[in-house]
Each structure stands twice: as structure tokens, then as C-alpha cells.
Amino acid sequence: MTSPRIVITGMGGLCALGTDVPAIWDAMRSGRSGIGEITTTPLYDLKVRIGAEIKELPDHGLDRRRLVTMDRFSLLAVIAAGEAMRQAGITIDAVSASRAGAVVGTGIYGGKTAEDNYRAVLVEGRPRADVFTVPRIMPGAPAGQVSMQYGLRGPVFGVTSACSSSNHALASAADQLRLGRADIMIAGGTDAPLVFGVLKGWEALRALARETCRPFSADRDGLVIGEGAGMAVLETFEHATARGATILAELAGAGLSGDATDIVAPTVEGPTAAMLACLADAGLAPEEVDYINAHGTGTTANDQIETTAIRRVFGKHADSLSVSSTKSMHAHCMGASGALEMIACVMAIRDGIVPPTANYRQPDPGCDLDVTPNVAKVRPVRAAISNGFAFGGTNSTVAFKAV
């Protein structure tokens, strides 16, 4: 029995590059970085002062009674989901509600809620936490809030696997469609980690860049944390064509693997296995892939290991690939990264433009791929893959192709 084809009919997103998909894509293809000084949240005694923040949210029209139940990461997810549904032309009614669901990935939790309540109770001496602390902070909250806002009564759940969360959410949502549990799934990722407690933890890891994120550049010195959300409307090809929807791209396949070695140190074997499994699931030969949106965090170990894994998977074709890390522009948005990188892949396919790796200065012999330094490349993109490799050794690669 042939597995149903899964297609994308709408996308939404917001991050430091812009508060909708057209703005994000314009910044990506222009090589414009959203990384800069953090100004919207208190940093106290943090040494790290840079990040990629959303300076101002767009008008969203959400009711105040709903807003008081939501942490920022849920709000970002709801806004992005709304944009995706509008582009897809989706209207949820009493009949379709039970056949529409949401899977939202997050790498952290409701960070602002945790920060506010720790300070209220432990610093200011308040006797109790806010009544909505638990429903705001829980990792599954964004999926639930998207469901409530848009009336989705089908499969609804959260996915959390650190930096791989978005890709795991996309794969999980596609599974719901293939299994016949839903006709429409809203899927993606969200995170709002630019708060003192989360940044303090990352500071302790000594993995943060001092100036900016420079993936694959020999002078790179770490990653930069950002915030954002990205969401897609997924349907089977048959369902989308039956309602006359515009198809943006096909979610062709996914590959998942575990390193099973170290909680923070990456391996070559895990990412290699994820990419190979993704190509097999998508029915793609290595030479059919034109673009890889790399995990590309800007740490020395990640970028060299990912380069080695790409060369193992693609062999001689690796020299013909275009590779880039858009984290050089939107930074590492944790659980939202893969969803923002999905936007880069889909738009690269649609426009025939590979977004660059920004902030690149010095070639590294250990990263000997065409990393599209600083300037976008015009080329046909038949298929693209996006890598997500996370702490815990949880790896996920997703493939997109033109329809």
C-alpha cells in the first residue's frame, strides 16, 4: 500500500528577522542578521548580552482572558499558526474540527513564567505563585493553546527533544495524517528562552558566542540564543487538491536517530543515520538533493562533525550541494529553529534561492563544503533537507521537495 503524500499548504513564523514569513524570507535571502544586544528583558549580572529577540510583536487581537493563561512561547506559536492557517485558507467548522490537530515542539518550557515566579517567591518574598503558573509553563501548552484558539479537536500534543523538537513535531504530525487520524495538522515549533535563568544556564556551558554567530567560519566561537516560532499546515496531497489548495512544497520524509553516547557531545554516526533514514523515507537519491539547511550552530565541534556526516551521506555529490546555516541570522531559537529552517527550505525550493550563511569570515579546512558564505545563491532547488541535532543525542532530519 502506497503511503499518502504529505504537503504544506500554509506557513507562519516570527523571529528576530520579522513577524511574518515574507519578512523572514526577505531577511534570510538578503543575509541580514537579527542578532544584537538584548534590550527587551532584564539581564541582571549575565555576561552574555547578545541574542536574537523579537523587538515588538505584531497585532494579534487575542482576548485578554486568554493572554493571561499564556507564556510568551505559547503566544508566539498561536500567532504563527494563525498566519499559516490564513495562507492555507483553512476554516475549521463543527464537522472538520475533529479531523484537525496540532503538534508543537519546544526545547525549553515557559521560561518567562518560570523566571517571574521564581523572582516573585524567592526574591520578593511573595507567599504564592501565580494561579496560571502550571498551565503557562508546561511544554505541551503551545499545542493546547493553538488548539483552543483555532478550534482543533483532533490529535493535539507537544513534542520536546531540545533543538530537534520542530523536526520531530513535523514528523509526528505527518504520521497522524498517514495513519488516517486527521485530515489537517498544524505543526512546528516555538521557544522564548531569552530570560535570565535560561541564559544563565547556557552561560555556564561556555557555548555562547561573544559577538555573533559565525557557522562554519574558522573564527567561530559559539552559538547565539534567539526566540521565535514557525508553523506549517500539513495535509495529504489528496485532501489539499480536493479543496483546491495551493501547495507550497511536499514534506517528503523524515529520518530520526539517537546517538546513545553523551548528553551534550555530538557524534558523527547519529547525524549520518538521521540523514540516511530521511533520504530513504523520502525516496530521494543523494544526487537529487540540492540544498541542506544545516544544524550549523557555530560551535567548533558541531560544524565539523556535521560536515563529516554530510560527506559520509552524500559522497562526491557533497561538492555539488549548497549548504547554509540560517542560525547565523535568526540565531539558535531552540525548539523553534527547525520550523524557521523549514521556511528557508520551502522558500528556497519555490524561489530558486539558497539563503546564505551570514557573518562568515574565514574558511575552515574542517568545514570544506559550499556553505554559501554571506551572499545568497540563485540555483534550482528540487529538494532540500533540514538537520536538527540536539543535546541528548536526539537527531532529526526532514526533507522537502517541489510539487
Secondary structure, DSSP 8 states (H G I E B T S, - for coil): -----EEEEEEEEEETTBSSHHHHHHHHHHT----EE--SS--TT-S--EEB--SS-------HHHHTT--HHHHHHHHHHHHHHHHHT----TTTGGGEEEEEE-SS--HHHHHHHHIIIIIS--SS--TTHHHHHSTTHHHHHHHHHHT--SSEEEE--GGGHHHHHHHHHHHHHHTTS-SEEEEEEEE---SHHHHHHHHHHT-B-SS---TT-TT---B-BB-EEEEEEEEEHHHHHHTT----EEEEEEEEEE--S-SS---SHHHHHHHHHHHHHHT--GGG--EEE----S-HHHHHHHHHHHHHHHGGGGGG-EEE-THHHH-B-GGGHHHHHHHHHHHHHHHTEE--BTT--S--GGG-S---BSS-EE---SEEEEEEEETTTEEEEEEEE--
